[in-house]
Amino acid sequence: MEQVNKEELALISMNVILHAGNARDYVFQAVDKASNGEFNQADELMKKADEEIVIAHKAQTNTLQKEAEGIEIPFSPLFGHAQDTLMTVKSEMNIMREIIKLYKKI
């Protein structure tokens, strides 16, 4: 059976963590801009966050797709952490979008 090696999985995991972290940074910068009434800049930062989260999500999804195709994925706490990070950042993004909407109404 074909298998993803641990080094490849570690690289994928770090890629997910990196891009999810970048997205988180952009989201919090966006909320800061929105809190100061700088809505155009906030919207641009949220677009950048979306681009980063798509990269992270694709890396995770491609890995899971391999498993669905019968390619063995070794257990990796790092990959689990990467998935947790991605999920958390996506949740934060949803919450922060709502906060930005509230700032726009104030």
N, CA, C and O atoms as a MOPAC input file, in Angstrom:
PM7 MOZYME 1SCF
protein

 N      0.83900 1    -1.18500 1     0.00000 1
 C      0.00000 1     0.00000 1     0.00000 1
 C      0.88300 1     1.24900 1     0.00000 1
 O      1.85600 1     1.35000 1     0.74800 1
 N      0.51500 1     2.18500 1    -0.85600 1
 C      1.24500 1     3.45400 1    -0.91900 1
 C      1.03300 1     4.22500 1     0.37900 1
 O     -0.02000 1     4.11300 1     1.00700 1
 N      2.03400 1     5.00800 1     0.77900 1
 C      1.94700 1     5.73500 1     2.04200 1
 C      2.62500 1     7.09800 1     1.90800 1
 O      3.64400 1     7.23200 1     1.23000 1
 N      2.05200 1     8.09800 1     2.55700 1
 C      2.69000 1     9.40100 1     2.66200 1
 C      3.76700 1     9.26200 1     3.73000 1
 O      3.49500 1     8.73400 1     4.80800 1
 N      4.99500 1     9.72800 1     3.45000 1
 C      6.03300 1     9.59400 1     4.47300 1
 C      5.90000 1    10.69800 1     5.51400 1
 O      5.27500 1    11.72900 1     5.26700 1
 N      6.49100 1    10.46800 1     6.67000 1
 C      6.34900 1    11.39600 1     7.79900 1
 C      6.90700 1    12.78200 1     7.49200 1
 O      6.36500 1    13.79100 1     7.94200 1
 N      7.98800 1    12.82500 1     6.72700 1
 C      8.57700 1    14.12400 1     6.39200 1
 C      7.62300 1    14.94200 1     5.51600 1
 O      7.45000 1    16.14400 1     5.71900 1
 N      7.01200 1    14.27000 1     4.54400 1
 C      6.04600 1    14.95300 1     3.67400 1
 C      4.85100 1    15.44500 1     4.49200 1
 O      4.37500 1    16.56200 1     4.28800 1
 N      4.37000 1    14.61600 1     5.41100 1
 C      3.22800 1    14.99900 1     6.24400 1
 C      3.59300 1    16.15600 1     7.17100 1
 O      2.77100 1    17.03900 1     7.41800 1
 N      4.82000 1    16.15200 1     7.68300 1
 C      5.26600 1    17.26000 1     8.53800 1
 C      5.29900 1    18.55900 1     7.74200 1
 O      4.90500 1    19.61000 1     8.24900 1
 N      5.76600 1    18.49200 1     6.50300 1
 C      5.81300 1    19.68000 1     5.65100 1
 C      4.40000 1    20.19300 1     5.36100 1
 O      4.14400 1    21.39500 1     5.42500 1
 N      3.50100 1    19.28700 1     5.04600 1
 C      2.10500 1    19.67200 1     4.80500 1
 C      1.52000 1    20.31400 1     6.06200 1
 O      0.84600 1    21.34100 1     5.99100 1
 N      1.78600 1    19.69900 1     7.20300 1
 C      1.26300 1    20.20100 1     8.47500 1
 C      1.75700 1    21.61800 1     8.75700 1
 O      0.97600 1    22.48500 1     9.15000 1
 N      3.04100 1    21.84800 1     8.55800 1
 C      3.59800 1    23.17700 1     8.80100 1
 C      3.04000 1    24.19300 1     7.80800 1
 O      2.87400 1    25.36400 1     8.15000 1
 N      2.75300 1    23.76100 1     6.59500 1
 C      2.15100 1    24.63300 1     5.59200 1
 C      0.74400 1    25.05700 1     6.03000 1
 O      0.36600 1    26.22200 1     5.90600 1
 N     -0.01600 1    24.09700 1     6.54000 1
 C     -1.36400 1    24.40600 1     7.03800 1
 C     -1.26800 1    25.39300 1     8.19000 1
 O     -1.98700 1    26.39200 1     8.21300 1
 N     -0.38500 1    25.12100 1     9.14700 1
 C     -0.22600 1    25.99500 1    10.31600 1
 C      0.21500 1    27.39300 1     9.89400 1
 O     -0.30500 1    28.38800 1    10.39900 1
 N      1.17600 1    27.47300 1     8.96700 1
 C      1.67800 1    28.76300 1     8.49500 1
 C      0.56900 1    29.60500 1     7.87400 1
 O      0.39100 1    30.76900 1     8.23200 1
 N     -0.17400 1    29.01400 1     6.94600 1
 C     -1.19400 1    29.79700 1     6.23500 1
 C     -2.40100 1    30.09800 1     7.12300 1
 O     -3.00100 1    31.16600 1     7.00400 1
 N     -2.75700 1    29.18300 1     8.00000 1
 C     -3.83300 1    29.47500 1     8.95200 1
 C     -3.39800 1    30.60300 1     9.89600 1
 O     -4.19500 1    31.47900 1    10.23200 1
 N     -2.14800 1    30.57300 1    10.31400 1
 C     -1.62700 1    31.64300 1    11.17500 1
 C     -1.60700 1    32.98100 1    10.47100 1
 O     -1.93000 1    34.00800 1    11.06800 1
 N     -1.22600 1    32.97300 1     9.19700 1
 C     -1.26600 1    34.21600 1     8.41600 1
 C     -2.69500 1    34.75600 1     8.34300 1
 O     -2.92700 1    35.95700 1     8.48600 1
 N     -3.64100 1    33.85100 1     8.11900 1
 C     -5.04600 1    34.26000 1     8.05800 1
 C     -5.47400 1    34.88800 1     9.38000 1
 O     -6.13900 1    35.92400 1     9.39800 1
 N     -5.09000 1    34.25800 1    10.47900 1
 C     -5.43500 1    34.79200 1    11.80700 1
 C     -4.86900 1    36.19900 1    11.97400 1
 O     -5.57000 1    37.09200 1    12.45000 1
 N     -3.62500 1    36.40400 1    11.59200 1
 C     -3.02100 1    37.73900 1    11.70700 1
 C     -3.81500 1    38.76900 1    10.90800 1
 O     -4.09800 1    39.86000 1    11.40300 1
 N     -4.17400 1    38.41900 1     9.67200 1
 C     -4.94600 1    39.34900 1     8.84600 1
 C     -6.31400 1    39.65000 1     9.45500 1
 O     -6.77700 1    40.78900 1     9.40900 1
 N     -6.95400 1    38.64300 1    10.02000 1
 C     -8.28200 1    38.82800 1    10.60800 1
 C     -8.22500 1    39.80400 1    11.77800 1
 O     -9.06200 1    40.70000 1    11.88400 1
 N     -7.24700 1    39.63100 1    12.65000 1
 C     -7.16200 1    40.52500 1    13.80000 1
 C     -6.74500 1    41.93600 1    13.38900 1
 O     -7.16100 1    42.91100 1    14.01400 1
 N     -5.93400 1    42.05000 1    12.35300 1
 C     -5.62800 1    43.37900 1    11.81300 1
 C     -6.88900 1    44.01700 1    11.23100 1
 O     -7.10700 1    45.22000 1    11.37800 1
 N     -7.71000 1    43.21100 1    10.57300 1
 C     -8.95200 1    43.71600 1     9.98000 1
 C     -9.89800 1    44.24400 1    11.05000 1
 O    -10.48900 1    45.31100 1    10.88500 1
 N    -10.04100 1    43.51900 1    12.12800 1
 C    -10.92300 1    43.96200 1    13.21600 1
 C    -10.39100 1    45.25700 1    13.81500 1
 O    -11.16300 1    46.15500 1    14.15200 1
 N     -9.08100 1    45.35100 1    13.94700 1
 C     -8.48400 1    46.57500 1    14.47600 1
 C     -8.80100 1    47.75500 1    13.56000 1
 O     -9.16400 1    48.83500 1    14.02600 1
 N     -8.65900 1    47.53800 1    12.25700 1
 C     -8.97800 1    48.61200 1    11.29400 1
 C    -10.46300 1    48.98400 1    11.38200 1
 O    -10.81500 1    50.16400 1    11.36400 1
 N    -11.32400 1    47.97700 1    11.47700 1
 C    -12.76300 1    48.23900 1    11.56200 1
 C    -13.09300 1    49.02700 1    12.82600 1
 O    -13.96500 1    49.89600 1    12.81400 1
 N    -12.39900 1    48.72200 1    13.90200 1
 C    -12.67600 1    49.43200 1    15.16000 1
 C    -12.32700 1    50.90800 1    15.05800 1
 O    -12.83200 1    51.72600 1    15.82700 1
 N    -11.46000 1    51.24900 1    14.10600 1
 C    -11.08500 1    52.64600 1    13.86700 1
 C    -11.83600 1    53.25400 1    12.68500 1
 O    -11.51600 1    54.35800 1    12.24200 1
 N    -12.83400 1    52.53300 1    12.17600 1
 C    -13.64300 1    53.04200 1    11.07500 1
 C    -12.98400 1    52.92200 1     9.71400 1
 O    -13.46600 1    53.50200 1     8.74100 1
 N    -11.89500 1    52.18200 1     9.63000 1
 C    -11.16300 1    52.02300 1     8.37500 1
 C    -11.66800 1    50.76000 1     7.67100 1
 O    -10.98000 1    49.74100 1     7.62100 1
 N    -12.87000 1    50.85100 1     7.13700 1
 C    -13.57100 1    49.66400 1     6.62800 1
 C    -13.01000 1    49.13300 1     5.30700 1
 O    -13.00800 1    47.92300 1     5.08200 1
 N    -12.54400 1    50.01000 1     4.44700 1
 C    -11.94300 1    49.52400 1     3.19700 1
 C    -10.70200 1    48.68500 1     3.48300 1
 O    -10.50200 1    47.63000 1     2.88200 1
 N     -9.86700 1    49.16900 1     4.41400 1
 C     -8.67600 1    48.41000 1     4.78400 1
 C     -9.06500 1    47.10300 1     5.46500 1
 O     -8.43500 1    46.06900 1     5.24200 1
 N    -10.10100 1    47.15200 1     6.29200 1
 C    -10.57300 1    45.92900 1     6.96500 1
 C    -11.03100 1    44.89900 1     5.94200 1
 O    -10.71700 1    43.71400 1     6.05800 1
 N    -11.77000 1    45.35600 1     4.94700 1
 C    -12.25000 1    44.43600 1     3.90400 1
 C    -11.08500 1    43.82800 1     3.11900 1
 O    -11.10900 1    42.64300 1     2.78700 1
 N    -10.07400 1    44.63700 1     2.82500 1
 C     -8.90300 1    44.12700 1     2.09800 1
 C     -8.15800 1    43.07900 1     2.93200 1
 O     -7.71300 1    42.06000 1     2.40400 1
 N     -8.03100 1    43.33200 1     4.20700 1
 C     -7.35500 1    42.37200 1     5.08600 1
 C     -8.15100 1    41.07400 1     5.19900 1
 O     -7.56700 1    39.99300 1     5.27400 1
 N     -9.46100 1    41.17400 1     5.21300 1
 C    -10.28000 1    39.95600 1     5.25800 1
 C    -10.13500 1    39.16600 1     3.96400 1
 O    -10.16300 1    37.93500 1     3.98700 1
 N     -9.98000 1    39.85900 1     2.83500 1
 C     -9.73800 1    39.15200 1     1.56600 1
 C     -8.41200 1    38.39300 1     1.62500 1
 O     -8.31800 1    37.25200 1     1.17100 1
 N     -7.39300 1    39.03900 1     2.18900 1
 C     -6.10100 1    38.37000 1     2.33600 1
 C     -6.23500 1    37.15500 1     3.25600 1
 O     -5.64600 1    36.10500 1     3.00000 1
 N     -7.01200 1    37.30800 1     4.32500 1
 C     -7.23400 1    36.18700 1     5.23800 1
 C     -7.92000 1    35.03500 1     4.51200 1
 O     -7.56300 1    33.87200 1     4.70200 1
 N     -8.90200 1    35.36200 1     3.68500 1
 C     -9.60000 1    34.32800 1     2.90300 1
 C     -8.63200 1    33.58900 1     1.98200 1
 O     -8.69600 1    32.36600 1     1.86300 1
 N     -7.74400 1    34.32800 1     1.33700 1
 C     -6.76500 1    33.70100 1     0.43400 1
 C     -5.86000 1    32.73700 1     1.20500 1
 O     -5.56900 1    31.63900 1     0.73200 1
 N     -5.42700 1    33.14700 1     2.37200 1
 C     -4.54600 1    32.30000 1     3.18200 1
 C     -5.27400 1    31.05100 1     3.68200 1
 O     -4.71400 1    29.95500 1     3.67300 1
 N     -6.51100 1    31.22200 1     4.11200 1
 C     -7.23800 1    30.07100 1     4.65600 1
 C     -7.55000 1    29.06800 1     3.55000 1
 O     -7.60700 1    27.86600 1     3.80800 1
 N     -7.75200 1    29.54300 1     2.32400 1
 C     -7.98300 1    28.63400 1     1.19600 1
 C     -6.73800 1    27.77800 1     0.95000 1
 O     -6.85000 1    26.57700 1     0.70200 1
 N     -5.56800 1    28.38600 1     1.01800 1
 C     -4.32400 1    27.63100 1     0.82900 1
 C     -4.19900 1    26.55500 1     1.90600 1
 O     -3.88400 1    25.40300 1     1.60600 1
 N     -4.44700 1    26.93300 1     3.15200 1
 C     -4.35200 1    25.97900 1     4.26600 1
 C     -5.37600 1    24.86400 1     4.10600 1
 O     -5.06700 1    23.69000 1     4.30900 1
 N     -6.58100 1    25.23500 1     3.74400 1
 C     -7.65100 1    24.24400 1     3.61400 1
 C     -7.36500 1    23.26000 1     2.48400 1
 O     -7.61800 1    22.06300 1     2.61900 1
 N     -6.83800 1    23.76400 1     1.37100 1
 C     -6.51000 1    22.87900 1     0.23800 1
 C     -5.43200 1    21.87300 1     0.62500 1
 O     -5.50800 1    20.70700 1     0.23800 1
 N     -4.43400 1    22.31100 1     1.38300 1
 C     -3.36900 1    21.39800 1     1.80700 1
 C     -3.94200 1    20.28200 1     2.67700 1
 O     -3.57900 1    19.11600 1     2.52200 1
 N     -4.83700 1    20.64700 1     3.58900 1
 C     -5.46900 1    19.64200 1     4.44400 1
 C     -6.35700 1    18.71700 1     3.61900 1
 O     -6.28100 1    17.49600 1     3.75500 1
 N     -7.18200 1    19.28500 1     2.78100 1
 C     -8.12900 1    18.49500 1     1.98600 1
 C     -7.40500 1    17.54600 1     1.04100 1
 O     -7.82200 1    16.40000 1     0.87500 1
 N     -6.31900 1    18.01500 1     0.41900 1
 C     -5.54500 1    17.15200 1    -0.47100 1
 C     -4.99300 1    15.94900 1     0.28200 1
 O     -4.94400 1    14.84200 1    -0.25500 1
 N     -4.58400 1    16.16600 1     1.51200 1
 C     -4.05700 1    15.07000 1     2.32800 1
 C     -5.16100 1    14.07900 1     2.66500 1
 O     -4.96500 1    12.86800 1     2.56400 1
 N     -6.30500 1    14.58100 1     3.05700 1
 C     -7.42400 1    13.69800 1     3.38900 1
 C     -7.92500 1    12.95900 1     2.15600 1
 O     -8.36500 1    11.81300 1     2.25100 1
 N     -7.85800 1    13.61000 1     1.00400 1
 C     -8.26500 1    12.96800 1    -0.25000 1
 C     -7.36600 1    11.77800 1    -0.55900 1
 O     -7.83000 1    10.75100 1    -1.05300 1
 N     -6.07800 1    11.92400 1    -0.26600 1
 C     -5.14800 1    10.80700 1    -0.48000 1
 C     -5.57900 1     9.58900 1     0.32700 1
 O     -5.55600 1     8.46200 1    -0.16600 1
 N     -5.97200 1     9.83300 1     1.57200 1
 C     -6.40900 1     8.71900 1     2.40900 1
 C     -7.66500 1     8.07500 1     1.82300 1
 O     -7.80400 1     6.85200 1     1.83000 1
 N     -8.56800 1     8.89700 1     1.32100 1
 C     -9.79200 1     8.37200 1     0.70800 1
 C     -9.47000 1     7.53300 1    -0.52700 1
 O    -10.22900 1     6.63100 1    -0.88200 1
 N     -8.34900 1     7.82700 1    -1.17900 1
 C     -7.92500 1     7.07700 1    -2.36200 1
 C     -7.14400 1     5.81200 1    -2.00600 1
 O     -6.70000 1     5.07800 1    -2.88900 1
 N     -6.98200 1     5.56800 1    -0.70900 1
 C     -6.29300 1     4.35900 1    -0.27900 1
 C     -4.82500 1     4.54200 1     0.04700 1
 O     -4.12900 1     3.56900 1     0.33700 1
 N     -4.34800 1     5.76400 1     0.00500 1
 C     -2.95900 1     6.05000 1     0.37600 1
 C     -2.92300 1     6.22400 1     1.88900 1
 O     -3.66200 1     7.03300 1     2.45000 1
 N     -2.06400 1     5.46500 1     2.53200 1
 C     -2.01600 1     5.48800 1     3.99200 1
 C     -1.37500 1     6.78200 1     4.49100 1
 O     -0.32000 1     7.19500 1     4.01000 1
 N     -2.02300 1     7.40100 1     5.45100 1
 C     -1.50700 1     8.60200 1     6.09900 1
 C     -1.08600 1     8.19100 1     7.51000 1
 O     -1.93100 1     7.74800 1     8.28800 1
 N      0.18400 1     8.32300 1     7.85800 1
 C      0.61500 1     7.90700 1     9.19300 1
 C      0.03300 1     8.83300 1    10.26300 1
 O     -0.25700 1    10.00100 1    10.00300 1
 N     -0.13000 1     8.29000 1    11.46000 1
 C     -0.59200 1     9.13400 1    12.56700 1
 C      0.43800 1    10.22000 1    12.82400 1
 O      1.64100 1     9.96100 1    12.85500 1
 N     -0.04800 1    11.43400 1    13.00600 1
 C      0.84900 1    12.55500 1    13.25800 1
 C      0.18000 1    13.56800 1    14.17600 1
 O     -0.79200 1    14.21500 1    13.78500 1
 N      0.69600 1    13.71100 1    15.40100 1
 C      0.16800 1    14.76800 1    16.27200 1
 C      0.29600 1    16.15100 1    15.63000 1
 O     -0.55000 1    17.01900 1    15.84800 1
 N      1.34000 1    16.35300 1    14.84600 1
 C      1.52700 1    17.64600 1    14.18200 1
 C      0.41400 1    17.90700 1    13.16900 1
 O     -0.08600 1    19.02800 1    13.07800 1
 N      0.01900 1    16.87600 1    12.40200 1
 C     -1.07500 1    17.05200 1    11.45300 1
 C     -2.38500 1    17.30600 1    12.20400 1
 O     -3.20500 1    18.11200 1    11.76600 1
 N     -2.58200 1    16.62200 1    13.32800 1
 C     -3.76100 1    16.88000 1    14.15400 1
 C     -3.78000 1    18.31800 1    14.65100 1
 O     -4.82600 1    18.96800 1    14.64800 1
 N     -2.63000 1    18.81000 1    15.07500 1
 C     -2.51900 1    20.19700 1    15.52900 1
 C     -2.81700 1    21.16000 1    14.37800 1
 O     -3.48500 1    22.17700 1    14.56700 1
 N     -2.32000 1    20.83400 1    13.19600 1
 C     -2.57200 1    21.68200 1    12.02600 1
 C     -4.06500 1    21.75800 1    11.73100 1
 O     -4.59000 1    22.83200 1    11.43900 1
 N     -4.74600 1    20.62400 1    11.80600 1
 C     -6.18400 1    20.60300 1    11.56300 1
 C     -6.92100 1    21.41000 1    12.62800 1
 O     -7.85300 1    22.14900 1    12.31300 1
 N     -6.50900 1    21.27200 1    13.88100 1
 C     -7.12200 1    22.04900 1    14.96600 1
 C     -6.92700 1    23.54200 1    14.73700 1
 O     -7.84900 1    24.33700 1    14.92100 1
 N     -5.71400 1    23.91200 1    14.33400 1
 C     -5.42100 1    25.32400 1    14.07600 1
 C     -6.29500 1    25.86000 1    12.95400 1
 O     -6.86700 1    26.94500 1    13.06800 1
 N     -6.39500 1    25.11200 1    11.88800 1
 C     -7.22000 1    25.52700 1    10.75800 1
 C     -8.67500 1    25.71300 1    11.18200 1
 O     -9.29600 1    26.72400 1    10.85300 1
 N     -9.21100 1    24.75200 1    11.90200 1
 C    -10.60700 1    24.82300 1    12.33700 1
 C    -10.82600 1    26.02300 1    13.26100 1
 O    -11.83300 1    26.72100 1    13.14400 1
 N     -9.90000 1    26.25900 1    14.16300 1
 C    -10.02700 1    27.37600 1    15.09600 1
 C     -9.99800 1    28.71200 1    14.35900 1
 O    -10.80800 1    29.59800 1    14.63100 1
 N     -9.07400 1    28.84900 1    13.43800 1
 C     -8.96600 1    30.10400 1    12.69000 1
 C    -10.21100 1    30.32900 1    11.84000 1
 O    -10.69200 1    31.45700 1    11.73500 1
 N    -10.73200 1    29.27800 1    11.23700 1
 C    -11.96200 1    29.44000 1    10.44900 1
 C    -13.10900 1    29.92200 1    11.34100 1
 O    -13.90600 1    30.76300 1    10.92500 1
 N    -13.19500 1    29.40000 1    12.54900 1
 C    -14.22800 1    29.84900 1    13.49100 1
 C    -14.00200 1    31.30700 1    13.88300 1
 O    -14.94300 1    32.09800 1    13.94500 1
 N    -12.74400 1    31.65000 1    14.14500 1
 C    -12.42900 1    33.03900 1    14.48900 1
 C    -12.80600 1    33.97200 1    13.34200 1
 O    -13.32900 1    35.06300 1    13.56800 1
 N    -12.54300 1    33.54600 1    12.13000 1
 C    -12.88100 1    34.37700 1    10.97000 1
 C    -14.38100 1    34.63900 1    10.91000 1
 O    -14.80900 1    35.76000 1    10.63500 1
 N    -15.17200 1    33.61400 1    11.16400 1
 C    -16.62800 1    33.78600 1    11.13600 1
 C    -17.08600 1    34.77000 1    12.20600 1
 O    -17.93600 1    35.62300 1    11.94900 1
 N    -16.53100 1    34.65300 1    13.38400 1
 C    -16.90000 1    35.55600 1    14.47400 1
 C    -16.46400 1    36.98600 1    14.15200 1
 O    -17.22500 1    37.93400 1    14.34700 1
 N    -15.24800 1    37.12800 1    13.66200 1
 C    -14.73500 1    38.46600 1    13.38100 1
 C    -15.47400 1    39.14000 1    12.23000 1
 O    -15.59200 1    40.36600 1    12.21000 1
 N    -15.96900 1    38.36500 1    11.28000 1
 C    -16.80500 1    38.95700 1    10.21800 1
 C    -18.03700 1    39.62000 1    10.82900 1
 O    -18.44200 1    40.70700 1    10.41500 1
 N    -18.61800 1    38.95700 1    11.80600 1
 C    -19.80100 1    39.51100 1    12.47100 1
 C    -19.44200 1    40.76000 1    13.27600 1
 O    -20.20400 1    41.72600 1    13.30800 1
 N    -18.29000 1    40.73500 1    13.91700 1
 C    -17.85900 1    41.90100 1    14.67800 1
 C    -17.62500 1    43.08300 1    13.72200 1
 O    -17.99400 1    44.21500 1    14.03400 1
 N    -17.02700 1    42.82500 1    12.58700 1
 C    -16.80400 1    43.89900 1    11.60800 1
 C    -18.13800 1    44.45400 1    11.12600 1
 O    -18.27400 1    45.66500 1    10.95100 1
 N    -19.12600 1    43.58500 1    10.90900 1
 C    -20.46100 1    44.06800 1    10.52800 1
 C    -21.04000 1    44.98900 1    11.59500 1
 O    -21.66000 1    46.00500 1    11.28100 1
 N    -20.83200 1    44.62700 1    12.85400 1
 C    -21.32000 1    45.46700 1    13.94400 1
 C    -20.62500 1    46.82500 1    13.96100 1
 O    -21.26900 1    47.85500 1    14.16100 1
 N    -19.30300 1    46.82300 1    13.75200 1
 C    -18.58700 1    48.10300 1    13.69400 1
 C    -19.12600 1    48.96600 1    12.55900 1
 O    -19.22000 1    50.18500 1    12.70300 1
 N    -19.47500 1    48.36200 1    11.45200 1
 C    -19.99000 1    49.13400 1    10.32600 1
 C    -21.34500 1    49.75300 1    10.65300 1
 O    -21.69500 1    50.79300 1    10.09500 1
 N    -22.11100 1    49.13300 1    11.54500 1
 C    -23.43300 1    49.66000 1    11.91100 1
 C    -23.34600 1    50.77700 1    12.95300 1
 O    -24.25800 1    51.59400 1    13.08000 1
 N    -22.24800 1    50.80000 1    13.68800 1
 C    -22.11300 1    51.80000 1    14.76700 1
 C    -21.78500 1    53.15600 1    14.20200 1
 O    -21.63400 1    54.11800 1    14.95500 1

